[in-house]
């Protein structure tokens, strides 16, 4: 599943996602930043249901950015996989028989022996 598909599915669900992942985001008032630990520089505003936040030290971002920074993920793909797990999203894998695969390849212009 693509990152933008995961973030689309996450809209309006960030409170429960953060809760599932153990990230304390507060209630919209200034509170400690879950990333840098600053005592009163962070607030969670969840703008447009995207999990938006702002920290005077770390900057601003959406829920996926917060997960990436909180867990020190290497990239957004790693962060999005954590979110996908919380949402019970899976990538559908198609298991084709040899015959089905050959038929699809033939239709695509590839000829199997």
Phi, psi and omega per residue, in radians:
X1 nan 2.422 -3.101
X2 -1.338 2.700 -3.102
X3 -1.010 -0.770 -3.113
X4 -1.158 -0.513 3.071
X5 -1.204 -0.668 3.123
X6 -1.171 -0.793 -3.138
X7 -1.166 -0.560 3.061
X8 -1.120 -0.746 3.114
X9 -1.166 -0.449 -3.082
X10 -1.448 -0.244 -3.099
X11 -0.961 2.239 3.131
X12 1.405 -0.010 -3.088
X13 -2.048 0.171 -3.012
X14 -1.133 -0.614 3.114
X15 -0.994 -0.816 -3.125
X16 -1.259 -0.571 3.091
X17 -1.114 -0.862 3.127
X18 -1.065 -0.724 3.121
X19 -1.070 -0.776 3.129
X20 -1.080 -0.590 -3.106
X21 -1.616 0.041 3.092
X22 1.323 0.409 3.137
X23 -1.730 2.042 3.128
X24 -1.541 2.000 -3.051
X25 -1.866 -0.095 3.133
X26 1.403 -2.949 -3.035
X27 -2.112 0.384 3.133
X28 1.833 -0.266 3.090
X29 -1.636 2.851 3.116
X30 -1.064 2.333 -3.109
X31 -2.723 3.086 3.107
X32 -1.061 2.450 3.115
X33 -1.343 2.258 3.133
X34 -1.193 -0.297 -3.114
X35 -1.626 -1.008 -3.039
X36 -1.665 -0.258 3.106
X37 1.460 0.014 3.102
X38 -0.942 2.408 -2.953
X39 -1.185 -0.660 -3.005
X40 -2.540 0.660 -3.031
X41 -2.025 0.043 -2.999
X42 -2.089 2.550 2.957
X43 -2.585 2.522 3.124
X44 -1.802 2.000 -3.138
X45 -1.909 -0.191 3.045
X46 0.883 0.697 -3.105
X47 -0.951 2.250 -3.138
X48 0.975 0.419 3.119
X49 1.245 0.280 -3.065
X50 -1.656 0.119 3.138
X51 1.297 0.461 -3.051
X52 -1.151 2.565 -3.134
X53 -2.537 2.915 3.044
X54 -2.539 2.319 3.056
X55 -2.265 2.333 3.133
X56 -1.107 -0.378 3.127
X57 -1.684 -0.871 -3.029
X58 -1.479 -0.393 -3.067
X59 1.715 -2.763 -3.089
X60 -2.128 2.927 3.109
X61 3.106 -3.056 3.095
X62 -1.758 -3.091 -3.088
X63 -1.020 -0.683 -3.135
X64 -1.156 -0.694 3.090
X65 -1.096 -0.701 3.118
X66 -1.105 -0.770 3.102
X67 -1.072 -0.767 3.134
X68 -1.018 -0.821 -3.111
X69 -1.255 -0.709 -3.113
X70 -1.091 -0.766 -3.103
X71 -1.647 0.089 -3.131
X72 0.928 0.786 3.134
X73 -1.197 2.600 3.124
X74 -1.205 -0.566 -3.112
X75 -2.739 3.086 -3.123
X76 -1.186 -0.485 3.125
X77 -1.092 -0.763 3.117
X78 -1.115 -0.751 3.116
X79 -1.136 -0.724 -3.113
X80 -1.167 -0.504 3.104
X81 -1.196 -0.588 3.064
X82 -1.135 -0.732 3.122
X83 -1.154 -0.745 3.138
X84 -1.042 -0.687 3.098
X85 -1.067 -0.742 3.135
X86 -1.112 -0.584 -3.107
X87 -1.578 0.045 -3.090
X88 0.978 0.690 3.079
X89 -1.631 2.384 3.115
X90 -2.259 2.685 3.035
X91 -1.493 2.207 -3.128
X92 -1.398 2.232 3.120
X93 -1.919 2.299 -3.129
X94 -1.731 2.173 3.087
X95 -1.785 1.890 -3.104
X96 -1.715 2.545 3.000
X97 -1.315 2.880 3.111
X98 -1.010 -0.706 -3.129
X99 -1.124 -0.804 3.132
X100 -1.088 -0.718 3.119
X101 -1.105 -0.782 3.122
X102 -1.062 -0.736 3.130
X103 -1.099 -0.752 3.135
X104 -1.148 -0.716 3.115
X105 -1.129 -0.732 3.121
X106 -1.073 -0.744 3.114
X107 -1.120 -0.477 -3.134
X108 -1.498 -0.009 3.128
X109 1.740 -0.015 3.077
X110 -1.671 2.385 -3.114
X111 -1.956 2.157 -3.133
X112 -1.632 2.574 3.096
X113 -1.597 nan nan
